């Protein structure tokens, strides 16, 4: 701690003794004059558009200070600023046409002085303090523009309405309507205000920074995340299986409903041609035929059916080949057309594989059914129909069929097929009675000619 000096007088101790820093109030003035990086204006700027800084260089020497025009007390507190009457006049009374330049301007390099709105004083002693300027009266006329005065700024253009133009450096910056209020400190508000004054333009595209290379662990994790989960793989496999099954089923249905008919009709047609050729050559005499061997041809004029009849009811060898099968084996053995008495029973598909009995249910009593053999034509008339019966009911092919309405032996015919359509759950039975036997050399019967 500094000891008191003798000249300080008794009873005064410490560095804060009156008179240590000069006249009273000098310490306070010095502290208040310290630069505040947040509160003070930036270099070359001022918070008021009517005050200008003293740092205006002249042509003939260093910058001279200009006193303020609003009182001696304020001039002493801020001797480095001076009042701009023209700015005050423009802001309050609108723009005015500047008068003609003064004919006798004072040269700037001969004197160094400060000028107010209506006085000019030359400071001859650099240490001499200029007198306080007179207060500016709004009724005073503006001072003529002096182009030779180095402290006089050039006149600025103003809009006819009195508003400041965009080139006026003292015009306050218009704040955009869409801008959000700034809530930070002084420095943040100052930066925001400076940013608002810039001309708005299209936003600069963000610089695309290259992605940093991934580490090996990150690459493995990314590859693992890109892989499908087991559930996704399983669902995809199940979906593919169902799609494959659907395609296979579609192909199977197409094969059953369309291709089997095409193939069976081709085979049945060839078999019919073969049988007729044998008859023309004198072969195929009546007798016992081998299973699958064709020996007769059935005509159903109402249904436009012409189909060969083969021995046996084997599905693969006879029925699936588009032919009718004769019940001629074991307990199901029935009579032949040329027999004097008995029941000639045949079977055929109602759907697929040529479907010769597809519309046999449309026959009505009296419709002709003709069986052509090597030696004769046998004509039957349809008498009755059994819409549905069990496949195990073999009594329908007995010599006197049960349910047919026949009561005594005779020469009958029985047609059997599956029902309902596209199933083999039951059997559909159609019966007929022979009404005509005509040798081949006598020509075709009336049912085939008409």
C-alpha positions as CSV (number, residue, x, y, z in Angstrom):
1,X,0.0,0.0,0.0
2,X,1.4,3.4,-1.0
3,X,2.2,5.6,1.9
4,X,0.7,9.1,2.0
5,X,2.8,11.9,0.7
6,X,3.5,15.0,2.8
7,X,1.8,17.3,0.4
8,X,-1.4,15.4,0.7
9,X,-2.1,16.8,4.1
10,X,-2.8,15.2,7.3
11,X,-5.5,12.6,7.6
12,X,-5.4,11.6,3.9
13,X,-4.2,8.1,3.0
14,X,-4.3,5.9,0.0
15,X,-4.1,6.6,-3.7
16,X,-7.6,8.1,-4.0
17,X,-6.9,11.4,-2.6
18,X,-8.6,14.5,-4.1
19,X,-6.4,16.2,-6.5
20,X,-4.3,13.1,-7.3
21,X,-5.6,12.9,-10.9
22,X,-5.9,16.7,-11.6
23,X,-9.1,18.7,-11.4
24,X,-12.3,17.5,-9.9
25,X,-14.2,15.2,-12.2
26,X,-11.2,14.3,-14.3
27,X,-11.2,10.7,-13.1
28,X,-14.9,10.2,-13.8
29,X,-14.5,11.8,-17.3
30,X,-11.5,9.6,-18.0
31,X,-13.4,6.4,-17.0
32,X,-16.4,7.4,-19.1
33,X,-14.2,8.0,-22.0
34,X,-12.9,4.5,-22.1
35,X,-13.7,2.6,-25.3
36,X,-16.6,0.2,-25.0
37,X,-16.3,-2.6,-27.6
38,X,-20.1,-3.3,-27.2
39,X,-21.7,0.0,-26.5
40,X,-19.5,2.4,-28.6
41,X,-20.1,2.9,-32.3
42,X,-17.8,1.3,-34.8
43,X,-15.0,3.4,-36.2
44,X,-16.3,6.0,-38.6
45,X,-19.9,5.5,-37.5
46,X,-22.2,7.2,-35.0
47,X,-25.5,6.3,-33.6
48,X,-27.0,9.7,-34.6
49,X,-27.2,10.6,-38.4
50,X,-26.8,14.3,-37.4
51,X,-23.3,13.9,-35.9
52,X,-20.2,13.2,-37.8
53,X,-16.8,12.1,-36.6
54,X,-13.8,14.4,-36.5
55,X,-11.7,11.9,-38.5
56,X,-12.3,13.8,-41.8
57,X,-9.0,14.4,-43.4
58,X,-8.2,17.6,-45.1
59,X,-6.1,18.3,-48.1
60,X,-3.6,20.6,-46.4
61,X,-3.0,19.0,-43.0
62,X,-4.3,16.8,-40.3
63,X,-8.0,16.6,-39.4
64,X,-9.4,19.4,-37.3
65,X,-12.0,18.9,-34.6
66,X,-15.4,20.4,-35.1
67,X,-17.4,21.4,-32.1
68,X,-21.0,20.2,-31.6
69,X,-23.8,22.7,-31.9
70,X,-26.0,21.7,-29.0
71,X,-24.5,23.4,-26.0
72,X,-21.2,24.0,-24.3
73,X,-21.6,21.2,-21.8
74,X,-22.1,18.6,-24.5
75,X,-19.3,20.1,-26.5
76,X,-16.9,19.6,-23.7
77,X,-18.0,16.0,-23.1
78,X,-17.7,15.0,-26.8
79,X,-15.3,17.5,-28.5
80,X,-14.6,15.0,-31.3
81,X,-17.9,15.3,-33.0
82,X,-19.8,18.1,-34.7
83,X,-23.4,18.7,-35.6
84,X,-24.7,18.4,-39.1
85,X,-27.4,21.0,-39.7
86,X,-28.1,19.9,-43.2
87,X,-29.0,16.4,-42.0
88,X,-31.3,17.8,-39.4
89,X,-32.9,20.1,-42.0
90,X,-33.4,17.2,-44.4
91,X,-34.9,14.9,-41.8
92,X,-37.3,17.4,-40.3
93,X,-38.2,19.7,-43.2
94,X,-37.7,17.7,-46.3
95,X,-35.2,18.1,-49.1
96,X,-34.4,21.5,-50.5
97,X,-32.6,22.5,-53.6
98,X,-29.0,23.6,-52.7
99,X,-28.4,27.2,-53.5
100,X,-25.6,28.4,-55.8
101,X,-22.1,27.9,-54.6
102,X,-20.5,30.7,-52.6
103,X,-18.5,33.0,-54.8
104,X,-15.7,33.5,-52.2
105,X,-14.9,30.1,-50.6
106,X,-12.3,30.1,-47.9
107,X,-9.3,28.0,-48.9
108,X,-8.9,24.9,-46.9
109,X,-5.1,24.9,-46.7
110,X,-4.8,28.4,-45.2
111,X,-6.8,28.0,-42.1
112,X,-7.8,25.3,-39.7
113,X,-11.2,26.0,-38.1
114,X,-14.5,24.7,-37.1
115,X,-17.8,25.9,-38.8
116,X,-21.3,26.0,-37.5
117,X,-24.5,26.8,-39.4
118,X,-24.0,30.5,-39.4
119,X,-20.4,31.3,-38.1
120,X,-16.8,30.5,-39.0
121,X,-13.9,31.0,-36.6
122,X,-10.2,30.5,-37.3
123,X,-8.3,28.7,-34.6
124,X,-4.8,30.2,-34.6
125,X,-3.5,28.5,-31.5
126,X,-3.6,24.7,-31.5
127,X,-4.0,24.7,-27.7
128,X,-6.8,27.2,-27.8
129,X,-10.2,25.7,-27.3
130,X,-12.9,27.1,-29.7
131,X,-15.9,28.9,-28.4
132,X,-19.1,26.9,-28.2
133,X,-21.0,27.1,-31.4
134,X,-24.3,28.8,-31.5
135,X,-27.4,26.7,-31.4
136,X,-28.9,25.9,-34.7
137,X,-32.3,27.4,-35.4
138,X,-34.6,25.5,-37.7
139,X,-35.5,28.8,-39.4
140,X,-31.9,29.5,-40.5
141,X,-31.3,29.0,-44.2
142,X,-28.8,26.2,-45.1
143,X,-25.3,27.3,-45.7
144,X,-24.3,27.4,-49.4
145,X,-22.4,24.4,-50.7
146,X,-18.7,25.1,-50.9
147,X,-17.0,22.6,-53.2
148,X,-13.5,23.9,-52.1
149,X,-14.1,23.1,-48.5
150,X,-12.3,19.8,-47.7
151,X,-14.7,19.3,-44.7
152,X,-17.8,19.7,-46.8
153,X,-19.3,16.4,-48.1
154,X,-20.7,16.3,-51.6
155,X,-24.4,16.8,-51.9
156,X,-26.5,13.7,-52.1
157,X,-29.4,13.1,-54.4
158,X,-32.8,13.0,-52.7
159,X,-36.1,11.7,-53.9
160,X,-38.8,14.3,-54.6
161,X,-40.9,13.1,-51.7
162,X,-38.2,14.0,-49.3
163,X,-37.2,10.4,-48.5
164,X,-33.6,9.4,-48.3
165,X,-32.2,7.5,-51.3
166,X,-30.4,4.2,-51.2
167,X,-27.0,6.0,-51.6
168,X,-27.4,8.1,-48.5
169,X,-24.8,6.8,-46.0
170,X,-26.8,8.3,-43.1
171,X,-30.1,6.8,-44.1
172,X,-31.3,4.1,-41.6
173,X,-31.3,0.6,-43.0
174,X,-34.8,-0.7,-43.7
175,X,-35.5,-3.9,-41.8
176,X,-37.0,-6.6,-43.9
177,X,-40.6,-7.5,-42.9
178,X,-39.8,-11.2,-42.7
179,X,-36.8,-10.7,-40.4
180,X,-37.1,-12.0,-36.8
181,X,-36.3,-9.7,-33.9
182,X,-32.8,-9.9,-32.5
183,X,-32.7,-10.8,-28.8
184,X,-29.0,-11.0,-28.2
185,X,-26.5,-8.4,-26.7
186,X,-25.2,-5.3,-28.2
187,X,-22.6,-6.9,-30.4
188,X,-25.1,-9.5,-31.7
189,X,-27.7,-6.7,-32.5
190,X,-24.9,-4.7,-34.2
191,X,-24.0,-7.7,-36.4
192,X,-27.6,-8.3,-37.2
193,X,-28.2,-4.7,-38.1
194,X,-25.1,-4.8,-40.4
195,X,-26.4,-8.0,-42.0
196,X,-29.8,-6.4,-42.7
197,X,-28.2,-3.6,-44.7
198,X,-26.7,-6.0,-47.2
199,X,-28.5,-6.5,-50.5
200,X,-30.6,-9.6,-50.5
201,X,-29.9,-12.0,-53.3
202,X,-30.2,-15.7,-54.1
203,X,-28.7,-17.9,-51.4
204,X,-25.3,-19.2,-52.2
205,X,-25.3,-23.0,-52.7
206,X,-23.9,-24.8,-49.9
207,X,-20.5,-26.2,-50.6
208,X,-20.6,-29.9,-51.0
209,X,-18.1,-31.3,-48.6
210,X,-16.9,-34.8,-49.5
211,X,-18.0,-37.4,-47.0
212,X,-15.3,-38.7,-44.8
213,X,-14.3,-42.3,-45.6
214,X,-15.8,-44.9,-43.3
215,X,-13.8,-47.1,-41.1
216,X,-13.8,-50.8,-41.6
217,X,-16.2,-51.3,-38.7
218,X,-18.6,-48.7,-40.0
219,X,-18.4,-50.3,-43.5
220,X,-19.3,-53.7,-42.0
221,X,-22.2,-52.2,-40.1
222,X,-23.5,-50.4,-43.2
223,X,-23.3,-53.6,-45.3
224,X,-25.0,-55.5,-42.5
225,X,-27.8,-52.9,-42.3
226,X,-28.2,-53.0,-46.1
227,X,-28.9,-56.8,-46.0
228,X,-32.5,-58.0,-45.8
229,X,-33.6,-59.4,-42.5
230,X,-34.5,-63.2,-42.2
231,X,-38.2,-62.3,-42.1
232,X,-38.0,-60.3,-45.3
233,X,-36.1,-63.1,-47.0
234,X,-38.6,-65.7,-45.7
235,X,-41.6,-63.7,-46.8
236,X,-40.0,-63.1,-50.2
237,X,-39.4,-66.9,-50.6
238,X,-43.0,-67.7,-49.6
239,X,-44.3,-65.1,-52.1
240,X,-42.2,-66.6,-54.9
241,X,-43.4,-70.1,-54.0
242,X,-47.0,-69.0,-54.1
243,X,-46.4,-67.2,-57.4
244,X,-44.8,-70.3,-58.8
245,X,-47.7,-72.5,-57.6
246,X,-50.2,-70.1,-59.1
247,X,-48.4,-70.2,-62.5
248,X,-48.3,-74.0,-62.3
249,X,-52.0,-74.2,-61.5
250,X,-52.8,-71.9,-64.3
251,X,-50.8,-74.1,-66.7
252,X,-52.5,-77.2,-65.4
253,X,-56.0,-75.8,-65.8
254,X,-55.1,-74.7,-69.3
255,X,-53.8,-78.2,-70.1
256,X,-56.8,-79.9,-68.6
257,X,-59.5,-77.7,-70.2
258,X,-58.0,-77.0,-73.5
259,X,-55.0,-79.1,-74.5
260,X,-56.5,-82.5,-73.5
261,X,-59.5,-81.8,-75.7
262,X,-57.3,-80.9,-78.6
263,X,-55.1,-84.0,-78.2
264,X,-58.0,-86.4,-77.5
265,X,-59.9,-85.2,-80.6
266,X,-56.8,-85.8,-82.7
267,X,-56.4,-89.3,-81.4
268,X,-60.1,-90.1,-81.7
269,X,-60.2,-88.8,-85.3
270,X,-57.2,-91.0,-86.3
271,X,-58.9,-94.0,-84.7
272,X,-62.1,-93.4,-86.5
273,X,-60.2,-93.2,-89.8
274,X,-58.4,-96.4,-89.0
275,X,-61.6,-98.3,-88.2
276,X,-63.3,-97.1,-91.4
277,X,-60.2,-98.1,-93.4
278,X,-60.2,-101.6,-91.9
279,X,-63.9,-102.0,-92.8
280,X,-63.2,-101.0,-96.3
281,X,-60.4,-103.6,-96.6
282,X,-62.7,-106.4,-95.2
283,X,-61.1,-106.6,-91.7
284,X,-62.7,-106.1,-88.3
285,X,-65.1,-108.9,-88.3
286,X,-67.5,-109.1,-85.3
287,X,-66.0,-111.1,-82.4
288,X,-63.9,-110.6,-79.3
289,X,-61.7,-107.5,-79.4
290,X,-58.6,-106.7,-77.4
291,X,-58.7,-104.1,-74.6
292,X,-58.3,-100.7,-76.2
293,X,-59.1,-101.9,-79.7
294,X,-61.7,-99.8,-81.6
295,X,-64.5,-101.8,-83.2
296,X,-67.5,-99.4,-83.7
297,X,-68.5,-95.7,-84.2
298,X,-71.3,-93.9,-82.3
299,X,-73.3,-91.1,-83.9
300,X,-75.5,-88.7,-81.9
301,X,-76.9,-86.3,-84.5
302,X,-78.5,-83.9,-82.0
303,X,-75.2,-83.3,-80.3
304,X,-73.1,-83.5,-83.4
305,X,-71.0,-86.3,-81.9
306,X,-69.0,-88.9,-84.0
307,X,-66.7,-90.9,-81.7
308,X,-65.1,-94.3,-81.9
309,X,-66.0,-97.1,-79.5
310,X,-63.1,-99.3,-78.1
311,X,-63.1,-102.4,-75.9
312,X,-62.8,-101.8,-72.2
313,X,-63.2,-98.7,-69.9
314,X,-59.6,-98.2,-69.1
315,X,-59.0,-94.5,-68.4
316,X,-55.5,-94.1,-69.9
317,X,-55.9,-96.4,-72.9
318,X,-59.5,-95.6,-73.9
319,X,-61.3,-92.8,-72.1
320,X,-58.4,-90.3,-71.9
321,X,-57.8,-90.8,-75.7
322,X,-61.2,-89.4,-76.5
323,X,-63.0,-92.7,-77.2
324,X,-66.0,-94.4,-75.6
325,X,-65.3,-97.6,-73.6
326,X,-67.5,-100.7,-73.8
327,X,-68.2,-102.5,-70.6
328,X,-66.9,-105.9,-71.7
329,X,-64.8,-107.3,-68.8
330,X,-65.6,-109.3,-65.7
331,X,-68.8,-108.6,-63.8
332,X,-69.3,-105.4,-65.9
333,X,-69.5,-107.4,-69.2
334,X,-72.4,-106.3,-71.3
335,X,-73.9,-107.4,-74.7
336,X,-72.7,-106.3,-78.2
337,X,-75.0,-104.4,-80.6
338,X,-75.4,-107.4,-82.8
339,X,-76.6,-109.7,-80.0
340,X,-80.3,-110.7,-80.2
341,X,-80.9,-109.5,-76.7
342,X,-79.1,-107.6,-74.0
343,X,-77.9,-104.2,-72.9
344,X,-75.1,-102.5,-74.8
345,X,-73.4,-100.2,-72.2
346,X,-70.7,-97.6,-72.8
347,X,-68.8,-94.9,-70.8
348,X,-67.3,-91.6,-71.8
349,X,-65.9,-88.3,-70.3
350,X,-68.2,-85.4,-69.8
351,X,-65.4,-82.9,-69.4
352,X,-61.8,-82.8,-70.8
353,X,-60.2,-85.4,-72.9
354,X,-62.5,-84.8,-75.9
355,X,-65.6,-84.7,-73.6
356,X,-67.9,-86.7,-76.0
357,X,-70.7,-86.8,-73.4
358,X,-70.5,-83.1,-72.4
359,X,-74.1,-82.4,-73.4
360,X,-75.7,-85.9,-73.1
361,X,-78.0,-84.5,-70.4
362,X,-79.8,-82.5,-73.2
363,X,-81.2,-85.6,-74.9
364,X,-84.9,-86.1,-74.7
365,X,-87.0,-89.2,-75.4
366,X,-87.1,-90.0,-79.1
367,X,-83.7,-88.6,-80.0
368,X,-81.8,-91.1,-82.2
369,X,-78.5,-92.7,-81.2
370,X,-76.8,-94.7,-84.0
371,X,-74.0,-97.3,-83.5
372,X,-72.1,-98.1,-86.7
373,X,-70.3,-101.5,-87.1
374,X,-68.5,-103.3,-89.9
375,X,-71.7,-104.9,-91.1
376,X,-74.7,-102.7,-90.0
377,X,-76.2,-99.6,-88.5
378,X,-78.0,-100.0,-85.2
379,X,-80.5,-97.2,-84.4
380,X,-81.7,-96.6,-80.8
381,X,-84.2,-94.1,-79.5
382,X,-83.6,-92.3,-76.1
383,X,-86.3,-93.4,-73.6
384,X,-85.3,-92.1,-70.1
385,X,-82.5,-90.5,-68.0
386,X,-81.3,-90.8,-64.5
387,X,-79.7,-87.5,-63.5
388,X,-77.6,-88.8,-60.6
389,X,-76.6,-92.1,-59.0
390,X,-73.7,-93.5,-57.1
391,X,-70.7,-94.8,-59.0
392,X,-71.1,-98.2,-57.3
393,X,-74.7,-98.7,-58.7
394,X,-73.9,-101.2,-61.4
395,X,-77.5,-102.3,-61.7
396,X,-78.0,-99.5,-64.3
397,X,-76.1,-101.7,-66.9
398,X,-77.9,-104.9,-66.2
399,X,-79.6,-106.7,-69.1
400,X,-82.8,-105.2,-67.8
401,X,-81.5,-101.9,-66.3
402,X,-82.9,-101.0,-62.9
403,X,-84.6,-97.6,-63.0
404,X,-84.8,-97.5,-66.8
405,X,-88.5,-98.4,-67.0
406,X,-87.8,-101.6,-69.0
407,X,-89.6,-104.6,-67.6
408,X,-88.7,-107.4,-70.0
409,X,-85.6,-108.5,-71.9
410,X,-84.8,-106.6,-75.1
411,X,-82.1,-104.8,-77.1
412,X,-81.1,-101.8,-75.0
413,X,-78.3,-99.2,-74.9
414,X,-76.9,-97.4,-71.8
415,X,-74.7,-94.3,-71.7
416,X,-72.8,-93.5,-68.5
417,X,-70.8,-90.4,-67.6
418,X,-69.7,-88.3,-64.6
419,X,-71.8,-85.6,-62.9
420,X,-71.7,-82.8,-61.9
421,X,-69.5,-81.3,-64.5
422,X,-65.7,-81.2,-63.8
423,X,-66.2,-83.8,-61.0
424,X,-66.6,-87.6,-60.7
425,X,-68.8,-87.6,-57.6
426,X,-71.9,-89.2,-59.2
427,X,-72.9,-90.8,-62.5
428,X,-75.4,-89.6,-65.1
429,X,-77.3,-92.4,-66.9
430,X,-79.1,-92.3,-70.3
431,X,-81.1,-95.3,-71.7
432,X,-82.4,-96.1,-75.1
433,X,-84.1,-98.9,-77.0
434,X,-83.2,-100.3,-80.4
435,X,-85.7,-99.4,-83.1
436,X,-83.8,-100.2,-86.3
437,X,-81.0,-102.5,-87.7
438,X,-79.8,-101.7,-91.2
439,X,-77.1,-103.5,-93.1
440,X,-74.3,-101.2,-94.5
441,X,-75.0,-102.3,-98.0
442,X,-78.5,-100.8,-97.8
443,X,-77.0,-97.3,-97.0
444,X,-77.1,-95.1,-94.0
445,X,-80.2,-94.9,-91.8
446,X,-82.6,-92.1,-92.0
447,X,-81.3,-90.5,-88.7
448,X,-77.8,-90.0,-90.4
449,X,-79.1,-89.0,-93.8
450,X,-81.5,-86.3,-92.6
